[in-house]
Amino acid sequence: MGKYISLFLVVALTFSSLLMIEPINAETIPKPSVPQFTVKYVDLSYDVPTTTSIDQYTGQTITHQGYHVENETLQLTIKNQPFTSYIDNGQNISFYYNIRAKGYFSDQWIEFYSPDNGYPTESRVDFTTITIVLGENSRFGYTPPNSKIDFQVQALIGSVHRISNITAGNQSPLEMFPWIFDGQTSSWSNTQTVTIPKSSTVSTSPAPTESQPNVGPTSSPISSHNDGLFMALAFVAIAILVFSLITVLLYVRHLKRSIPKT
């Protein structure tokens, strides 16, 4: 029985170790330069014309009323930096971008990306283009004519992966395995201000001097990437640990019963 208990404990520790990802050496990762980019307003809206058709059963003419489709976007074009992805300690080191924006008359920046929803990666050509859709259901909500929006871009070199936080207290399975970014980040770029709907009025101002948000291993995002796999491993490890504990308790109880009373 003692051998079985030892075997169960070894298996439980093995499954737990599979959930641990060894951190990369951030000191060996190069620090990216501050990105250079432009932003412009692009109106891709279009009209669907009114059409008619003949009902196949009655022969009557059916009119399909035309309508207008709003498709307004902001297009960010970022100048890429020379970089080649590589593997460090089993982790894929890649070049990412992050974007933040705010209303021209506000001081509250909103970051578009994080480790849990994924950073856009640098393209393999000279420029990376990121399109942001406008409209009532967008990040900005309704933007009336002549609205002004400030944009900044940040470059990141490193790895996006999950870590095990299983011993951090009473948390949900997803919180036990948060996604983090591990690597180097640049400062935020200069501010590009775009006026909607006039794409010609784009101005540049220096980057703000306030403290920048830290995108690093201290963040604790919740991710949808591969959640099924990590949740399954988590439940397996927990089930094995619980089963091992029950086995130990039963074995101790068996020993107590087998000891003759004096």
LINFEN-V585328 format. One record per helix or strand of 3 or more residues. SS is the DSSP state (H for helix, E for strand). FROM is the first residue (numbers start at 0). TO is the last residue. If there is no record, write none. Layout:
BEGIN
ss=SS from=FROM to=TO
ss=SS from=FROM to=TO
END
This chain:
BEGIN
ss=H from=1 to=17
ss=H from=25 to=27
ss=E from=36 to=42
ss=E from=45 to=47
ss=E from=50 to=53
ss=E from=60 to=63
ss=E from=66 to=68
ss=E from=71 to=78
ss=E from=85 to=87
ss=E from=90 to=102
ss=E from=126 to=132
ss=E from=146 to=161
ss=H from=172 to=175
ss=E from=178 to=184
ss=E from=190 to=195
ss=E from=201 to=204
ss=H from=226 to=257
END
